[in-house]
Amino acid sequence: MPIEKYDGSSDPEEHLNVFLTQATLSTQDDSDLCRIFPTSLKGRALSWFTRLPSASIDSFGELSSQFTLQFATSKPYKTTSLALAGVRQEKKESLRSFMDRFNKIVMEIGDLNPAVALDRLSTALRPGPFVNSLCKKPPIDMNDLRRRAEKYMQMEELAETRNQARAEEGYGRKEPGREPRELDRREDHATPPTPP
């Protein structure tokens, strides 16, 4: 399976990892890796490689180091736990929608301490049954948190479905023996203006 060619605009370390995963399926030889590597480049990355002085690279390790150093500014900024500080559940946001948004940020952080994630989550949630449950009995780990969150999401969605069904049943329903009132819009029933 061919890998996407690197043009110098994204994470160089990620490209190296993808390249090595693919290339080492067929060879582990250092000189082969050095010869194959430029086939995974394009644009300014390939231009950089072709400008390297002849015989200036002694190993694939050295080529990797020079490559990551050259394109270090293309590496994305690392997301830290501070990204969770401003996350809040919106007033009308469902628990599922909020948890999806929260988990997406947690996954971007990567090496986040689970205790920090749990603390940030409990302050980010709107008051309600789920946050009360977390305060009464803190989750033992992230799996416990996900399991409990899923139960509350299902309860919230069931309640929403029931509320919608009740609203639809109540809409347009008239009381037995009572006719709906009609507005009489004829002008002869209008109150005449009072003279000054």
N, C-alpha and C positions, 0 to 999 in steps of 0.2 A: 504494500500500500504506500503510494508516494506521500511524502510529507509536504505541508504547505511551505513554500519558499519564504525565507526570512528577508525582509527588505530594510531592516534597521529601525522600524517604528514601534516595535513591541519588545517584550521582555526577552533579552538575549539568553538568560539562564533557562527559561522555559523552552526556547528553541533548541538549545544544546541538549536538554533532557529528552525532547522528542526525537532529535537526530540520533542520539546515542541509543535510545530504545529501539529505533528502526535499524540503524546500521550494525549494531552488535548482534543482530539476528544472523547476519551473514559473515561478519568478520570481527575479530578482536584485535587484529594487527594494527599497531599504532600508525605505521606509514600508510596503510590502506585508509584508515579513518581520516588522515590528513588529506589524502587525494580525493576522497568521496565528499568531504565536508563542503567544498565550494559549490557542489551541485545542489546544495540545499539553500543557496543564497541567490538574491536578485537585487536589482537597484543599487542603492548606495552601499549595502552590505557587500555585494559582489565587487563593486568598485573598490572598496576598502581592501578586500582580500587580494585583488589583482595588483594593488599598489604595494603590497608587502615586498620587501627586498628579497631577492632570490636566496635560498638557503638560510633564511633568518629564523626559521622555525625548526626546533629540534625534536619536538614531540607533540602529540595531540593535546596533552596537558598544557603546554605552552601556548598552542594555538587557541585553546579554550580560554585561557587567562587573558590573552590579548584581545580576543573577540569580546568577552564580557566587559573588559575595561573600555574598549572602544565604544560600545553601545550601552554603557551603564546609564546614561541619561534617558534612555528609552524604557528603562525598567519602571513599572508603575509604582506609585507611592504605596507604602504598606498601610493598610487600614489598622488602626489601633482600637483599643477598648473605649477610647474617648468618643468614637463614632456612635456609641450606644448612649452617650450622655444626653443627646438631644432627641432621642427617639421616644415618642409618646403615642399611646393609643388615642386616635381621634374620637370625637364625641359619638359619631354614628358608625364608627368602624367596627366590623365584626371581629370576634376573637380570632377566627381563622385568618382573616386578612391581615390582622396585626401580627400574628405569630409567623405568617409567611414572610412578612416584611422584616421582622426582628431576626428570624433565622437566616435570612439572606445576608444581613449585615454580619451576624455571628460567623457565617461560613467564610466571609471575606477576611475576617480577622485571623482565622486559622488557629493560632496557638493560644486562644483565649482560655483563661482559667475558668472552669465551670462555675466556681463560687462567684466570680465577678459577673458572669452572664446571668446567674440566678438573681443576684442582688439588683442588677440593672433592670431585669425583667419585672421584678416586683414593684419597682418605683415607676416603671413606664406604663403599667396597666391601669386602666380606669378602675375605680372602686367597684367591686362586685363579687359574686360568689367564687370565681376562680382565684382572684387575688386573696380573698379571705382564706380559702383553702391552703394557699401557699404559705400564708402567715401562720396559720394554725399548725400545719405540719409541713415544714420545708421538704422539698424533694430530696431524695438521697443522691441522685445523679441526674444527668441530662435525659437519660432514657425514661426515668420515672417522671420527670417533668413533661416530656413529650406524650407519654401515656395518659397522664392526668389532663393535660391540655386538650388532647383529642376527645376525652369524655365530655369536658365542658363545651367544646366546640359543637359536638353532636347535640348536647342538651340545648344550647343556644339556637342552633339551626332548627331543631324540632319545635321549640317555642315560637320561633319566627314563622314557621310553616303553619302552626296552629293559629297564630294571630292573623295571618293572612286569610286562612280559611274562615275564621269567625267574621272577619271584616267583610268578606265576600258574601257570606250567608246573611249578614245583617243589612247589607246594601240592597235597597229596593224592597225590603220586606215591609209589609204594612200590617198593622194590627187588625185582628179579625173584627168585622162589623164597623170599621171606620173607613170612610172614603178619604182619599187625599184631598187636601184643600187646594182649590184653584184660585189663582189671583184674578180678581176682576179688574181688568184694565180699561174698562169703558170710561170715557171722559165725563159722562153724566153723573158718575159717582164721586168725582173729584170734588174736594172742598174748594169753594170759590175763594179767591184772595180777599183779604180784609181791606176795606177802603181806609186810606190814611186819615 
